[in-house]
Amino acid sequence: MNPFALRTIGNTGVEVTVLGCGTATVGDMRAEIPEAQSDLALEAAYASGIGYFDTAPWYGSGKSEHRIGRVLRTKPRGSYVLSTKIGRVFFRPSDPAVFERRGAGLPFELRFDYTRDGVLRSYEDSLQRLGITTVDALLIHDLDAGYHGNDAGITARLDELSEGGGYAALEELKRSGHIRAIGAGINVTGMIPRFLERFPLDFFLVAMPYTLLSQDALERELPLCQERGAGVVIGAPFASGILAKGPDASDATYGYRPPESPVVDKARRIEAVCRRHGVPLAAAALQFPLAHPSVASIIPGPNAVDQVRQNLAWMRHEIPAQLWSELKDERLIRQDSPTL
């Protein structure tokens, strides 16, 4: 598959390369990455022809935006598509001397805020961290139970978007030409219908519910996107690591946690099928989501030059149709999974 083929996100007119670049890992979300390594990885991604980059204030409490901005602001603005997110705003800690920062991220306190003021504050702060005066898309970030507790917490945040003016602010930014698309990042099933019953979103960034290991989003989420004309970008195509490192790697993760035995067993069985067809497990994982008609791009998160090169090689690896058929025959992927 050509990693630089262009697809349009939903009905937005925003064209992205099918292989994009996520930047959570260069925000030191999982491990501390030296500045020079981050710069080289991002430069390599851009130089290779990757034309879509996604970031967020959450990644390293602003560090990811600083790093991706340092690289991209030296490039012609029309040569790449850039998205970031809203929902969190960052502040100086009340007592910096005793503030315990999260991991290797920058030492700032966060507050969730999906209101008009929160959206506009987040947007302006992101532009300044990036050092770039425009972004192509803004996504509503992490509005789910993992961050907001029970259903009442989620509803309260959705109300901030509606009654609190957050979504109206996003629409104003789009209408005025400041951004070209409005999206939402989702980590679990159930949220796409809740968003679309309230807001005519342009696209969703789906992390985890649609991978080679799990196609839960085929039940309701992706058909609804097709029905409404909403585009899809796939985050975490390696299911947070296990499909890249392999099920038996000591540091493999699934859903950002150590994988449970049933997940490891399923990954091993998928890997065995891939081996029979001479296909790396990671190549199948990268290419699989792109068969769905709503999916415009996948955005793995390389944090080193060799990872950029490896992703490109996996994207170009030819995958026989028989591999997908065998995975379906062995009930390792859903029967209704679109395949290439």
C-alpha positions in Angstrom: 0.0 0.0 0.0 1.2 3.5 -0.9 1.7 5.2 2.5 1.4 8.6 0.9 -1.8 8.1 -1.0 -4.3 10.9 -0.2 -7.7 10.5 1.2 -10.3 13.0 2.3 -11.5 13.1 5.9 -15.3 12.7 5.6 -16.9 15.6 3.8 -14.4 18.2 4.9 -12.2 18.5 1.9 -9.2 18.0 4.1 -6.8 15.6 2.4 -4.4 13.5 4.4 -1.8 10.9 3.7 -3.1 7.4 4.6 -0.1 7.1 6.9 0.0 10.0 9.4 2.0 10.6 12.5 0.7 10.6 16.0 2.8 12.5 18.5 1.8 11.3 22.0 5.1 9.4 22.4 7.2 12.4 21.5 5.4 14.2 24.3 7.0 11.6 26.7 3.6 10.1 27.5 5.2 6.6 28.1 8.9 7.2 28.3 11.3 10.1 28.3 12.5 10.8 24.7 15.6 13.1 24.3 14.9 16.3 22.4 17.4 15.4 19.6 15.7 12.0 19.1 12.3 13.6 18.9 13.5 16.2 16.4 15.1 13.6 14.2 12.0 11.3 14.2 9.6 14.1 13.3 12.0 15.4 10.6 12.3 11.9 9.2 8.5 11.5 9.1 8.1 14.8 7.2 11.0 14.2 4.9 9.7 10.8 4.0 6.4 12.2 2.7 4.1 11.8 5.6 1.7 14.8 5.5 -0.6 14.5 8.5 0.5 15.2 12.1 -1.7 15.0 15.1 -0.9 16.3 18.6 -2.7 17.5 21.8 -2.0 19.6 24.8 -2.4 16.5 27.0 0.6 14.8 25.5 3.4 15.8 27.9 1.4 18.7 29.3 2.3 20.7 26.2 5.6 19.1 25.4 4.3 17.3 22.2 3.0 20.6 20.8 6.3 22.3 21.5 8.2 19.6 19.8 6.1 19.1 16.7 5.9 22.9 16.3 9.6 23.3 16.4 9.9 21.0 13.4 6.8 21.9 11.4 7.1 25.7 11.7 10.2 25.5 9.5 8.2 23.8 6.7 5.8 25.4 4.1 2.4 25.6 5.8 0.6 24.1 2.9 2.8 21.0 2.9 1.2 19.3 5.9 -2.1 18.9 7.7 -2.0 19.5 11.5 -4.6 18.7 14.1 -4.7 19.3 17.9 -7.3 19.0 20.6 -9.3 20.9 23.2 -10.8 19.9 26.5 -7.9 20.5 28.8 -6.3 23.9 29.7 -3.0 24.2 31.6 -2.0 26.6 34.3 1.0 27.5 36.4 0.9 25.4 39.6 -0.1 27.3 42.7 3.2 26.2 44.3 5.7 25.1 41.6 8.2 24.0 44.3 6.1 21.1 45.4 4.1 20.4 42.2 4.4 16.8 41.2 4.4 16.7 37.4 3.0 13.8 35.5 5.8 11.6 34.2 8.3 13.5 32.1 5.7 16.1 31.0 6.0 19.8 31.5 5.3 21.1 35.1 1.8 22.6 34.5 -1.5 21.9 36.2 -4.5 20.9 34.1 -8.2 21.5 34.3 -10.9 20.0 32.1 -12.9 22.7 30.3 -15.2 22.2 27.4 -16.9 25.5 27.6 -16.5 28.4 25.1 -13.8 30.0 27.2 -12.0 26.7 27.7 -12.1 25.9 23.9 -10.8 29.4 22.9 -8.1 29.4 25.7 -6.9 25.9 24.6 -6.9 26.9 20.9 -4.8 30.0 21.5 -2.4 28.3 23.9 -1.9 25.5 21.4 -1.0 28.0 18.6 1.5 29.6 20.8 3.1 26.3 21.9 3.2 25.2 18.3 4.6 28.5 17.1 2.2 28.1 14.1 -0.7 30.4 13.6 -3.1 27.9 12.1 -4.3 24.3 12.6 -6.4 22.4 10.2 -8.6 20.6 12.7 -9.5 20.7 16.4 -10.8 17.6 18.2 -12.7 17.3 21.4 -10.4 15.2 23.6 -11.1 12.4 26.0 -14.7 13.0 26.8 -15.4 9.5 28.2 -15.8 7.6 31.4 -12.0 6.9 31.7 -11.5 10.6 32.5 -14.9 11.8 33.7 -16.2 8.9 35.8 -19.8 7.9 35.5 -22.5 8.8 33.0 -23.4 12.0 34.9 -19.8 13.2 34.5 -19.9 12.6 30.8 -23.3 14.3 30.5 -22.0 17.3 32.4 -19.1 17.7 30.0 -21.3 17.3 26.9 -23.5 20.0 28.4 -20.4 22.3 28.6 -20.0 21.8 24.9 -23.7 22.6 24.2 -25.1 24.9 26.8 -21.6 26.2 27.8 -20.9 27.3 24.3 -17.9 25.1 23.6 -19.2 23.6 20.4 -20.5 26.9 19.2 -16.9 28.3 19.6 -15.6 25.4 17.4 -18.3 26.1 14.8 -17.3 29.8 14.8 -13.6 28.9 14.3 -14.6 26.7 11.4 -17.0 29.2 9.9 -14.4 32.0 10.0 -11.8 29.8 8.3 -9.5 29.4 11.3 -9.9 25.6 11.2 -11.3 23.3 8.5 -12.7 20.4 10.5 -14.1 19.6 13.9 -13.6 16.2 15.4 -13.6 14.1 18.6 -11.1 11.6 19.9 -12.7 8.5 21.4 -11.2 5.6 23.2 -14.3 3.4 23.9 -17.5 2.4 22.1 -20.7 4.2 22.9 -19.4 7.8 22.6 -19.7 8.3 18.8 -23.5 7.9 19.0 -23.7 10.3 22.0 -21.6 12.9 20.1 -23.6 12.6 16.9 -27.0 12.9 18.6 -25.9 16.4 19.7 -23.2 17.7 17.3 -22.7 17.3 13.5 -19.0 16.4 13.9 -16.8 16.1 10.8 -14.7 13.2 12.0 -13.6 11.0 14.8 -10.1 9.9 15.9 -10.8 6.3 17.1 -8.1 4.8 19.4 -8.5 1.1 20.4 -12.1 0.0 19.3 -11.0 -0.7 15.7 -7.7 -2.7 15.4 -6.7 -6.1 14.1 -7.4 -7.4 17.7 -10.8 -5.8 18.2 -13.5 -4.6 15.8 -16.1 -3.5 18.4 -16.6 -0.3 16.4 -18.1 -2.2 13.6 -21.2 -2.9 15.7 -22.6 0.6 15.7 -19.9 3.3 15.6 -18.5 3.0 12.1 -21.8 2.3 10.4 -23.1 5.5 12.1 -20.1 7.4 10.8 -20.9 6.1 7.3 -24.5 7.1 7.6 -23.7 10.6 8.8 -20.7 11.2 6.4 -18.3 11.5 9.3 -14.7 10.6 8.6 -12.5 8.4 10.7 -8.8 8.5 11.7 -7.4 5.5 13.5 -5.1 6.2 16.5 -3.2 3.4 18.2 -3.3 1.0 15.2 -0.9 -1.3 17.1 -3.4 -1.5 20.0 -0.9 0.6 22.0 2.0 -1.7 21.3 1.3 -5.4 21.3 0.8 -5.6 17.5 4.1 -3.9 16.8 6.3 -5.5 19.4 4.6 -8.9 19.3 2.5 -10.8 21.9 5.5 -12.3 23.6 7.5 -9.1 24.1 8.2 -8.4 27.7 7.1 -4.8 27.3 4.1 -5.4 25.1 1.0 -3.4 26.1 -2.7 -3.5 25.1 -4.9 -0.5 25.9 -1.8 1.0 27.5 -1.6 -1.7 30.1 0.0 -5.2 30.3 -2.1 -7.5 28.2 -4.3 -10.1 29.8 -3.9 -13.8 28.7 -6.9 -13.9 26.3 -5.5 -10.9 24.4 -2.0 -12.4 24.2 -3.4 -15.8 23.0 -5.5 -14.1 20.3 -2.5 -12.0 19.2 -0.4 -15.2 18.9 -3.0 -16.9 16.8 -3.2 -13.8 14.5 0.6 -13.7 14.3 0.7 -17.4 13.3 -1.7 -16.8 10.4 0.5 -13.8 9.3 3.6 -16.0 9.4 2.0 -18.6 7.2 1.6 -15.9 4.6 5.0 -14.3 5.1 3.5 -11.1 6.5 4.8 -9.3 9.6 2.0 -8.9 12.2 2.7 -5.2 12.4 2.2 -4.8 8.6 -1.2 -6.5 8.8 -2.1 -4.3 11.9 -1.2 -1.1 10.0 -3.0 -1.9 6.8 -6.1 -3.6 8.2 -8.1 -0.4 9.3 -7.6 1.3 6.0 -9.9 -1.1 4.2 -12.9 0.6 5.9 -14.5 3.2 3.6 -14.8 5.8 6.4 -11.1 5.6 7.4 -8.9 8.3 5.9 -5.7 7.8 7.8 -3.9 5.8 10.5 -1.5 7.6 12.9 1.0 5.4 14.7 3.3 7.3 17.0 7.0 6.8 16.1 9.5 8.4 18.4 12.7 7.4 16.6 14.0 7.5 13.0 14.1 3.7 12.8 10.4 3.5 13.8 9.5 5.9 11.0 11.3 3.7 8.5 9.9 0.5 9.9 6.3 1.9 9.6 6.9 2.8 6.0 8.2 -0.7 5.3 5.2 -2.3 6.9 2.8 -0.1 5.0 4.5 -1.2 1.7 4.5 -4.9 2.5 2.2 -6.7 0.1 -0.6 -8.6 1.9 -2.4 -11.4 0.1 -6.2 -11.5 0.2 -5.9 -15.1 1.5 -4.5 -13.8 4.8 -7.7 -11.8 5.5 -9.8 -14.8 4.5 -8.0 -17.1 6.8 -8.3 -14.7 9.7 -12.1 -14.6 9.1 -12.3 -18.4 8.7 -10.6 -18.8 12.1 -12.8 -16.1 13.6 -9.9 -13.9 14.5 -11.4 -10.9 12.9 -15.1 -10.2 12.4 -16.8 -11.6 9.3 -18.0 -8.2 8.3 -14.6 -6.6 8.6 -13.8 -4.8 5.3 -10.5 -6.0 3.9 -8.2 -4.9 1.2 
